[in-house]
């Protein structure tokens, strides 16, 4: 793991470069590390359920933003600075809580 300090090019950089390097921010420092190998990690049952639920939420939101009529209807509901996509995901989770 490498630490970078006082470098104008890398300052504030975060994310990945291909599948080789990961740039992270810890306080005012930029840390560079190898891309993690997650091939041997097995998700638990609860994690699989949460991923499945999120996939459903994304499908729900995409269906709304791909339908011009629904998208226009939702644009009247969203607050300033919020997107229709994120509002739809939030609404999906609220509906899921009501069902339980």
Beta strands, then each sheet from edge to edge (+ up, - down):
strand 1: 2-4
strand 2: 15-17
strand 3: 21-26
strand 4: 29-34
sheet 1: 1+ 4- 3+ 2-
end
